[in-house]
Amino acid sequence: MEEGRNIEVFVLHPPYSKAEINIYQGVTVYRGTEADLRILLSYKAHIKYLIHFVNPSMIQAIREVNPGIPVVVWIHGFEAETWHRRWFKELQPLLWSKDIKNAVNC
């Protein structure tokens, strides 16, 4: 890439029946199953994992194959919106407690 970093992408999607490799704008993109991800993790040296659209299979594979490598997960858009709604659903009883209602009505 522009700053001399070697970037690779792995798309973990169970319906893929076989592993595929493509190049997109100079970036190697692997697609495959959890087993394919484990193989890639075993044979490639990485210094950090950046994950978007995280799922338990990804985290489990990384922790089992390369447990000491840092993992960064980022969410935005609809993924965050769903999480955000669930978070407020849990907080709603606190948000509308008697003390807060009284403070709002002052």
C-alpha positions as CSV (number, residue, x, y, z in Angstrom):
1,M,0.0,0.0,0.0
2,E,1.0,3.7,-0.1
3,E,2.8,3.6,3.3
4,G,4.6,0.4,2.7
5,R,2.2,-1.8,4.6
6,N,1.2,-5.1,3.2
7,I,-2.6,-5.4,3.5
8,E,-4.5,-8.6,3.0
9,V,-8.3,-9.1,3.3
10,F,-10.1,-12.3,4.3
11,V,-13.8,-12.6,3.7
12,L,-15.2,-15.2,6.0
13,H,-18.5,-16.5,4.6
14,P,-19.6,-20.1,5.2
15,P,-21.5,-20.4,1.9
16,Y,-18.2,-20.2,-0.1
17,S,-17.6,-23.8,-1.0
18,K,-13.9,-23.3,-2.0
19,A,-11.2,-20.8,-1.2
20,E,-10.7,-18.0,-3.7
21,I,-8.0,-15.4,-4.1
22,N,-8.4,-12.1,-6.0
23,I,-6.5,-8.9,-6.3
24,Y,-8.5,-5.7,-5.8
25,Q,-6.7,-2.4,-6.3
26,G,-3.4,-4.0,-5.3
27,V,-4.8,-5.7,-2.2
28,T,-5.0,-9.5,-2.0
29,V,-8.5,-10.6,-1.1
30,Y,-9.0,-14.2,0.2
31,R,-12.5,-15.6,0.5
32,G,-13.5,-18.8,2.2
33,T,-14.7,-20.7,5.3
34,E,-13.5,-20.7,8.9
35,A,-11.2,-23.7,8.0
36,D,-9.7,-21.6,5.1
37,L,-9.1,-18.7,7.5
38,R,-7.3,-21.0,10.0
39,I,-5.0,-22.2,7.2
40,L,-4.2,-18.6,6.2
41,L,-3.5,-17.6,9.8
42,S,-1.2,-20.6,10.2
43,Y,0.9,-19.8,7.1
44,K,1.0,-16.0,7.0
45,A,2.8,-13.7,9.5
46,H,0.6,-10.8,10.6
47,I,1.3,-8.0,13.2
48,K,-2.4,-7.0,13.7
49,Y,-5.9,-8.0,12.7
50,L,-8.4,-5.3,11.7
51,I,-11.9,-6.8,11.6
52,H,-15.1,-5.4,10.1
53,F,-18.3,-7.5,10.2
54,V,-16.9,-9.5,13.1
55,N,-18.4,-12.8,14.1
56,P,-17.5,-15.4,16.7
57,S,-15.9,-17.8,14.2
58,M,-13.3,-15.1,13.3
59,I,-12.4,-14.3,16.8
60,Q,-12.2,-18.0,17.8
61,A,-9.9,-18.8,14.8
62,I,-7.6,-15.9,15.6
63,R,-7.4,-16.6,19.3
64,E,-6.6,-20.3,18.7
65,V,-4.1,-19.9,15.9
66,N,-2.4,-16.6,16.8
67,P,-3.4,-15.6,20.3
68,G,-0.8,-12.9,20.9
69,I,-1.6,-10.7,17.9
70,P,-3.7,-7.6,18.6
71,V,-7.2,-7.5,17.2
72,V,-9.0,-4.2,16.3
73,V,-12.8,-4.4,15.6
74,W,-14.7,-1.5,14.2
75,I,-18.3,-1.1,13.5
76,H,-20.4,1.7,11.9
77,G,-23.6,2.2,10.0
78,F,-26.3,-0.4,10.4
79,E,-24.2,-2.7,12.7
80,A,-23.7,0.1,15.2
81,E,-27.3,1.2,14.9
82,T,-28.5,-2.3,15.9
83,W,-26.1,-2.4,18.8
84,H,-27.1,1.1,19.8
85,R,-30.8,0.2,20.0
86,R,-30.1,-2.8,22.1
87,W,-27.9,-0.8,24.4
88,F,-30.7,1.8,25.0
89,K,-33.2,-1.0,25.4
90,E,-31.2,-2.2,28.4
91,L,-30.9,1.3,29.8
92,Q,-34.5,2.3,29.3
93,P,-35.6,1.2,32.8
94,L,-32.8,3.4,34.2
95,L,-33.5,6.3,31.9
96,W,-37.2,6.4,32.9
97,S,-36.7,5.7,36.6
98,K,-38.6,7.9,39.1
99,D,-35.5,10.0,39.9
100,I,-34.9,10.9,36.3
101,K,-38.5,11.6,35.6
102,N,-38.6,14.0,38.5
103,A,-35.4,15.7,37.3
104,V,-36.8,16.1,33.8
105,N,-40.0,17.6,35.1
106,C,-38.3,20.3,37.2
